[in-house]
Amino acid sequence: FDSIDVVGTHQPLLILKFTEFATWSPEAIDNHSIAPTTAPKSLIKNSIDDSKADVELISPVGDPKNLGAILRSCDAFGVSKIILTAESCHPFLPQALKASSLSALRMTFFKGPSLKEIFLSKENPSQKINFSASVKNKNDDSSMVPPNATAPLITAVPFLALDAKGISLTEFQWPSKFRLVLGQEGQGLPDTATNIVQKISIPTKNVESLNVAIATSLALFHYSIQKA
């Protein structure tokens, strides 16, 4: 045991044989093309477009406890496909595994570029604006987009993100397929994402924002209710 416990934890150990995560390419989001990469072709995936998954979560979360809590919520609410950006910690770190209650072992992970790079590949001012995000009008059940909502650029699978300036979660209608993008802890979303993501807000009192794991859990719970 002492020879295996190389860092001197003196605690029970979980020994895993780690297989390299498949590489996710932002250029492959809407068209099945593969971006140049040093990863073997067998490890390059087009993620949601090549799977039966309805939801992907794009995570730059660097705190293993937060990432673990997020993965536990993903497992609870039916999201198993996770794209880890360059900013993310590893999901199999001891604190992440513990916080996930081992849900991390049931996830499908992809290795992505930095959060900024993902949206640099999609930034194109000449693209049309997509006003298809659904917000339920309580008066006539029609769809509307509030004047202060940021409308995203058209993508085959929309990017959604939690942001204080977005459409209220209580009025948001989740699409059948989407990518939920998490902001970096303390920094939020990069400027390159401004005109690409559809922003959703969680109404709060007395605090500016919620912990990233709590906010993600609330959003996924709301999504699971609508899906059911």
N, C-alpha and C positions, 0 to 999 in steps of 0.2 A: 504493500500500500504506500509506503514512504517513497518508493521509486516512481510510482504513478503520480503521487501528489506533489508535483514539481514546484508548485507555488506555496506549499505549506499551509493549505487550508485546514487540514485536520478535520474535514467535514465529509459526509457522503459524496461520492462523485458519480456523475452521469457521463459515461464515455460514449462519444458519437463518432461515427465515421463520416466525415464531412465531404459532400460532393459539391463541387463548385457551382454556384448559382448561374443559371442561364443569363446571358447578356441581353438587356432590353434596349432597343434602339428607338429614339424619338422619331427618326425618319421613317420608321415602319408603322407609325401610328395609323395612318389613314390609307395607305396603299400597299402593302406587302413588299415594299422594297427594303433592302437591307443596307444599313449604313456601314461604311468602312470601320473595321474594328480589328483589334489584335486577337480577339477571342476566337477559338475554333468555331467553324460554321455550325457544328453540331450543338453549340451552346447558345446560338443566336436565335431569339424567339420574337415573334410578332405579337406576343401576349394575347390581349383580349380578342383580337380578330381571328386568332387561331384556336380559340377555346370556346367552351360552353359557358364560361363565366360571364356574369352580367356586370360585375363590379370589380374594378381594380382600385387599390389604394396606393397612392404615391407618397412615400414617407421619407423626409429628410431628418427625422427625429434622432437626435444624438444622445439623449438620456436613455440608458437601457431600461430603467424602471418605467418611464413613460412609454417607450416602444413596447415593452412587454404588456402593459395594461391595454394598449391599443390593439395588440394582436389578440388578446383575450376577448375584447369586444368584437373584433372582426369574426372570431370563431363563433361567438354567441349569436351574431346577427347575419351569418351566412356569407361573409366575405373572406375568401381564402387566397386571393391573388394579391401579392404585395410586391411593389417595386421599391427597392431601397436605393435612394439617390446616394451620390458620393458623400454627402454630409452625414448619412445615417450611421449609427453604431450597428454592430453585428447582432442579429436577433438571437444568437445562441450564447451570448454572454451570460454568465450565471444569474446576474440580476434581472436580465430580460426574460430568461427562461422561468425564473421564479415568479416574476410579476405576471407572466402570461399564463401561469398555472399549467405549463407545458403545451398550451395552445400553439406556440410557435412551431412545434414539431408537426402540426397538421397543416401548416401554411405552404403555399407554393411561392417561392421567392424568386425575384429577378434582380439582377444588378444593373442599375441605371447610371446615367451621368449625373452631373450636378443639377440641382433644381433650376438654376438659371439657364443651363444649356438645353434643357428640355423645351423651354419656351422660346429660346433663341431660334430653334429650328422651325418654329411655327409662326414667328412674327412676320407678318406681311401686310403692310398698311393698305394694299390694294384689294385685299379680300373683302367680300361683303360681310356685313354684320348680321349675325343670326339672332333674331328676336323670338326664337321658338321656345325659350324657357317658359315653362308653364307656371303661372301664379293664379290660384283660384280666386275669382271675384265672388265675394260672399253675397253680392246683390243679385247677379244674374247668371252665375256659374260659367261665365265666359272666361277666356284667358286674357291676361293683361300683363304688361311689364311696367312697373312703377317708373316715373320719370327719373328717379335718382339711381336706378339699377344700371349696372355696367353690363352691357350686352356683349357676349363673347363672339369671337370670330368662328366661322363655320368649321367644324371638324366632324369626321365620321362618327366618332364617339366623343361626346362633350366632356370637357374638363370642368369639374365643380370644385369650389373651395370655400371654406368657412372664413367669413370676413365681416367685420362690424358694419360695413357699408353695403352689404348685400341684401337680397330679398329675405324677408323673415322666414325662418324655417317653418313656422306655423302655417304659412300660406304656400309653401313650395311643393310642387308636384314633381316627384322624382322621375326621370326618364327610365326607359327599360334597360339601357346600358349607359354606363358613365365611368369616369375616372375621378375619384375623390382625392384632391391634392391637399396635403397638409403643409402649413407654413413652418418655417424654422422657428424654434423656441426663441422668443425675444425679437426675432427679425421679421417674421411673417413671410409673405410671398415676395419674390423678386419683382422688380419693375417690369421685367420682360413678360410677366404673366398678366399684366393689367387688362389688356384688351383681348385676352384669350380665354380666361376662365369665367364661368358664371358664378358670381359670389352669393353665398347664402349666409345670413346672420342668425345668431341665436340671441333672442332678446334677454337682457340681463338688467339687474338693478344694482346700483352702488359699486359695481366693478366694471372695469373697461373690457375685460376679456376673461375667458375660462382657461384652465389648464388644457393643453392640447389633447390629452387622453380623455378628459371629461367631455370636451366639445365633440370629439370624434365619436365617442360612445353615444351621446345624445343624437347626433346626426344619423348614425347607423340604426339606432333604435327607431327613429322616425321613418327611415327608409323601409325597415323591416315591417312596420305596421302597414304602410301603404302597399307594399308588395304582397302582404298576406290578404 
